[in-house]
Amino acid sequence: MVSQKVTITNKSGIHARPAGELAKVAKDCKSDTLLLIDTKIINIKSILNLMAAAIRQGTEVTIQCDGEGEEEDLKKIIDAINSGLGE
């Protein structure tokens, strides 16, 4: 299992469009992918779960990947978040 903290920089946080982009990246991952905020554990492959979390700009989250290809998957997800998720 690997994990890394990252801060959400999108001006509007994780709403429908960025949630869709993030879930799309995660669905291509072989490992189990989770987003951790305080006590919440969110499956990154679920657009609805990402949107329901109401993640705002400036929120620090932990991305956790576990399983086959976990290091590559973590890098893909972190890169996607840092690139602004299409916004």
N, CA, C and O of each residue as an XYZ file, in Angstrom:
348
protein
N       0.839     -1.176      0.000
C       0.000      0.000      0.000
C       0.889      1.246      0.000
O       1.874      1.329      0.734
N       0.515      2.210     -0.842
C       1.225      3.480     -0.906
C       0.197      4.600     -0.758
O      -0.969      4.440     -1.118
N       0.646      5.733     -0.224
C      -0.260      6.870     -0.079
C       0.527      8.167     -0.157
O       1.741      8.198      0.049
N      -0.199      9.236     -0.460
C       0.424     10.556     -0.537
C      -0.643     11.615     -0.314
O      -1.779     11.473     -0.767
N      -0.269     12.677      0.386
C      -1.175     13.794      0.603
C      -1.060     14.770     -0.563
O       0.012     14.963     -1.137
N      -2.198     15.379     -0.897
C      -2.236     16.376     -1.961
C      -3.335     17.380     -1.612
O      -4.327     17.031     -0.972
N      -3.150     18.614     -2.034
C      -4.146     19.652     -1.793
C      -4.939     19.900     -3.065
O      -4.366     20.033     -4.147
N      -6.263     19.962     -2.930
C      -7.139     20.219     -4.067
C      -7.026     21.697     -4.425
O      -7.266     22.564     -3.584
N      -6.662     21.985     -5.673
C      -6.443     23.367     -6.099
C      -7.548     23.905     -7.000
O      -7.576     25.101     -7.288
N      -8.452     23.051     -7.447
C      -9.532     23.510     -8.322
C     -10.343     24.595     -7.619
O     -10.730     24.437     -6.461
N     -10.599     25.697     -8.326
C     -11.303     26.840     -7.752
C     -12.666     26.459     -7.175
O     -13.068     26.973     -6.131
N     -13.376     25.555     -7.860
C     -14.707     25.132     -7.405
C     -14.671     23.805     -6.659
O     -15.721     23.228     -6.379
N     -13.493     23.319     -6.337
C     -13.377     22.035     -5.650
C     -13.689     20.873     -6.577
O     -13.540     20.984     -7.793
N     -14.123     19.753     -5.999
C     -14.433     18.558     -6.790
C     -15.943     18.508     -7.009
O     -16.677     17.906     -6.226
N     -16.392     19.146     -8.080
C     -17.802     19.089     -8.472
C     -17.925     18.092     -9.613
O     -17.019     17.281     -9.802
N     -18.994     18.120    -10.369
C     -19.290     17.078    -11.364
C     -18.167     16.821    -12.373
O     -17.745     15.676    -12.542
N     -17.686     17.848    -13.034
C     -16.676     17.644    -14.089
C     -15.366     17.083    -13.539
O     -14.894     16.063    -14.042
N     -14.759     17.706    -12.525
C     -13.516     17.129    -12.004
C     -13.713     15.758    -11.364
O     -12.819     14.914    -11.420
N     -14.873     15.531    -10.758
C     -15.143     14.206    -10.185
C     -15.165     13.157    -11.284
O     -14.644     12.055    -11.110
N     -15.769     13.501    -12.416
C     -15.798     12.585    -13.552
C     -14.410     12.302    -14.098
O     -14.083     11.161    -14.425
N     -13.598     13.341    -14.196
C     -12.224     13.164    -14.684
C     -11.401     12.297    -13.739
O     -10.657     11.420    -14.176
N     -11.542     12.549    -12.443
C     -10.787     11.784    -11.450
C     -11.226     10.323    -11.439
O     -10.393      9.420    -11.367
N     -12.528     10.094    -11.511
C     -13.042      8.719    -11.542
C     -12.582      8.002    -12.803
O     -12.282      6.809    -12.764
N     -12.524      8.714    -13.912
C     -12.071      8.132    -15.185
C     -10.619      7.664    -15.074
O     -10.276      6.572    -15.528
N      -9.779      8.487    -14.475
C      -8.373      8.110    -14.265
C      -8.300      6.892    -13.352
O      -7.554      5.952    -13.629
N      -9.065      6.902    -12.271
C      -9.023      5.813    -11.289
C      -9.547      4.497    -11.861
O      -9.060      3.428    -11.495
N     -10.532      4.566    -12.753
C     -11.086      3.337    -13.326
C     -10.064      2.591    -14.177
O     -10.187      1.381    -14.370
N      -9.057      3.299    -14.689
C      -7.992      2.661    -15.463
C      -6.926      2.040    -14.568
O      -6.021      1.367    -15.063
N      -7.020      2.256    -13.267
C      -6.040      1.736    -12.318
C      -6.382      0.300    -11.934
O      -7.549     -0.049    -11.757
N      -5.350     -0.519    -11.809
C      -5.544     -1.912    -11.393
C      -5.679     -2.028     -9.878
O      -6.332     -2.946     -9.381
N      -5.072     -1.112     -9.148
C      -5.099     -1.184     -7.685
C      -6.402     -0.613     -7.136
O      -7.154      0.055     -7.847
N      -6.651     -0.886     -5.866
C      -7.774     -0.269     -5.169
C      -7.362      1.166     -4.846
O      -6.288      1.403     -4.294
N      -8.222      2.117     -5.194
C      -7.885      3.523     -5.020
C      -8.874      4.187     -4.074
O     -10.087      4.108     -4.267
N      -8.339      4.842     -3.047
C      -9.176      5.510     -2.054
C      -8.699      6.936     -1.844
O      -7.518      7.246     -2.001
N      -9.643      7.796     -1.486
C      -9.349      9.166     -1.113
C      -9.783      9.311      0.346
O     -10.927      9.011      0.688
N      -8.880      9.766      1.193
C      -9.151      9.891      2.622
C      -9.188     11.359      3.019
O      -8.257     12.117      2.745
N     -10.297     11.751      3.680
C     -10.436     13.108      4.219
C     -10.901     12.945      5.657
O     -11.995     12.440      5.910
N     -10.082     13.365      6.582
C     -10.412     13.197      8.000
C     -10.824     11.748      8.255
O      -9.990     10.850      8.141
N     -12.078     11.501      8.594
C     -12.542     10.139      8.862
C     -13.294      9.531      7.681
O     -13.736      8.384      7.757
N     -13.447     10.289      6.580
C     -14.151      9.779      5.397
C     -13.212      8.959      4.529
O     -12.050      9.315      4.332
N     -13.741      7.846      4.011
C     -13.006      7.008      3.064
C     -13.850      6.934      1.803
O     -14.979      6.444      1.833
N     -13.298      7.425      0.686
C     -14.056      7.544     -0.551
C     -13.396      6.713     -1.643
O     -12.189      6.804     -1.870
N     -14.210      5.901     -2.315
C     -13.741      5.135     -3.466
C     -13.612      6.111     -4.634
O     -14.614      6.668     -5.082
N     -12.406      6.325     -5.130
C     -12.158      7.302     -6.183
C     -12.823      6.893     -7.496
O     -13.075      7.748     -8.345
N     -13.107      5.629     -7.677
C     -13.717      5.160     -8.926
C     -15.205      5.493     -9.004
O     -15.834      5.228    -10.028
N     -15.780      6.067     -7.949
C     -17.201      6.410     -7.905
C     -17.400      7.924     -8.006
O     -17.058      8.663     -7.084
N     -17.952      8.376     -9.126
C     -18.223      9.801     -9.324
C     -19.164     10.308     -8.223
O     -18.937     11.373     -7.648
N     -20.204      9.552     -7.940
C     -21.184      9.987     -6.947
C     -20.578     10.147     -5.565
O     -20.888     11.104     -4.856
N     -19.717      9.217     -5.177
C     -19.060      9.327     -3.871
C     -18.152     10.548     -3.798
O     -18.089     11.223     -2.770
N     -17.443     10.831     -4.902
C     -16.568     12.008     -4.936
C     -17.377     13.292     -4.814
O     -17.004     14.197     -4.067
N     -18.490     13.372     -5.550
C     -19.328     14.568     -5.494
C     -19.974     14.726     -4.122
O     -20.052     15.839     -3.601
N     -20.438     13.630     -3.533
C     -21.095     13.675     -2.228
C     -20.145     14.133     -1.118
O     -20.596     14.647     -0.094
N     -18.856     13.953     -1.310
C     -17.879     14.348     -0.289
C     -17.738     15.870     -0.183
O     -17.205     16.375      0.805
N     -18.216     16.606     -1.202
C     -18.168     18.081     -1.195
C     -16.763     18.602     -0.865
O     -16.579     19.370      0.079
N     -15.792     18.173     -1.651
C     -14.398     18.544     -1.427
C     -14.151     19.936     -2.009
O     -14.346     20.160     -3.204
N     -13.729     20.849     -1.173
C     -13.527     22.246     -1.571
C     -12.064     22.538     -1.889
O     -11.162     21.784     -1.523
N     -11.861     23.647     -2.576
C     -10.509     24.113     -2.867
C      -9.745     24.297     -1.554
O     -10.283     24.815     -0.576
N      -8.494     23.867     -1.551
C      -7.646     23.999     -0.372
C      -7.709     22.825      0.585
O      -6.952     22.775      1.554
N      -8.608     21.875      0.324
C      -8.719     20.702      1.186
C      -7.534     19.772      0.944
O      -7.213     19.448     -0.200
N      -6.888     19.346      2.028
C      -5.802     18.375      1.911
C      -6.406     16.978      2.036
O      -7.098     16.669      3.006
N      -6.132     16.146      1.043
C      -6.641     14.775      1.033
C      -5.461     13.818      0.927
O      -4.367     14.199      0.508
N      -5.702     12.576      1.311
C      -4.696     11.531      1.144
C      -5.198     10.562      0.097
O      -6.316     10.057      0.196
N      -4.378     10.301     -0.904
C      -4.683      9.306     -1.922
C      -3.969      8.031     -1.518
O      -2.776      8.046     -1.213
N      -4.701      6.931     -1.518
C      -4.146      5.636     -1.109
C      -4.422      4.610     -2.202
O      -5.553      4.480     -2.670
N      -3.392      3.889     -2.601
C      -3.518      2.826     -3.600
C      -2.954      1.538     -3.014
O      -1.914      1.536     -2.357
N      -3.661      0.454     -3.267
C      -3.253     -0.837     -2.718
C      -3.497     -1.920     -3.758
O      -4.622     -2.098     -4.226
N      -2.443     -2.639     -4.116
C      -2.583     -3.741     -5.055
C      -1.627     -3.612     -6.220
O      -0.680     -2.825     -6.192
N      -1.894     -4.399     -7.242
C      -1.042     -4.445     -8.435
C      -0.924     -3.061     -9.077
O      -1.935     -2.417     -9.358
N       0.296     -2.612     -9.306
C       0.548     -1.334     -9.962
C       0.276     -0.123     -9.084
O       0.049      0.974     -9.595
N       0.297     -0.309     -7.776
C      -0.094      0.757     -6.853
C       0.745      2.022     -6.990
O       0.204      3.125     -6.913
N       2.054      1.886     -7.193
C       2.906      3.077     -7.293
C       2.602      3.878     -8.548
O       2.545      5.107     -8.503
N       2.405      3.186     -9.675
C       2.074      3.864    -10.927
C       0.691      4.509    -10.832
O       0.481      5.622    -11.315
N      -0.244      3.802    -10.207
C      -1.601      4.329    -10.058
C      -1.605      5.579     -9.182
O      -2.295      6.551     -9.488
N      -0.845      5.556     -8.103
C      -0.761      6.722     -7.227
C      -0.238      7.922     -7.998
O      -0.770      9.025     -7.877
N       0.796      7.706     -8.786
C       1.377      8.799     -9.580
C       0.356      9.349    -10.572
O       0.244     10.565    -10.726
N      -0.399      8.465    -11.255
C      -1.405      8.920    -12.220
C      -2.474      9.786    -11.556
O      -2.871     10.819    -12.096
N      -2.931      9.361    -10.391
C      -3.995     10.095     -9.698
C      -3.478     11.437     -9.181
O      -4.150     12.458     -9.330
N      -2.305     11.442     -8.581
C      -1.716     12.687     -8.079
C      -1.479     13.656     -9.231
O      -1.782     14.844     -9.116
N      -0.936     13.156    -10.344
C      -0.709     14.005    -11.517
C      -2.011     14.601    -12.029
O      -2.055     15.777    -12.391
N      -3.066     13.805    -12.062
C      -4.367     14.286    -12.534
C      -4.887     15.399    -11.626
O      -5.379     16.418    -12.111
N      -4.779     15.210    -10.322
C      -5.237     16.231     -9.377
C      -4.414     17.512     -9.523
O      -4.966     18.612     -9.552
N      -3.097     17.360     -9.614
C      -2.227     18.529     -9.746
C      -2.413     19.263    -11.069
O      -2.112     20.453    -11.166
N      -2.909     18.561    -12.089
C      -3.125     19.206    -13.389
C      -4.448     19.964    -13.433
O      -4.722     20.656    -14.414
N      -5.268     19.852    -12.401
C      -6.511     20.597    -12.350
C      -7.726     19.825    -12.825
O      -8.817     20.391    -12.894
N      -7.571     18.551    -13.154
C      -8.689     17.686    -13.546
C      -9.521     18.272    -14.682
O     -10.751     18.253    -14.643
N      -8.826     18.794    -15.696
C      -9.529     19.272    -16.886
C     -10.104     20.672    -16.771
O     -10.846     21.104    -17.653
N      -9.783     21.377    -15.720
C     -10.316     22.748    -15.579
C      -9.213     23.776    -15.696
O      -9.475     24.975    -15.603
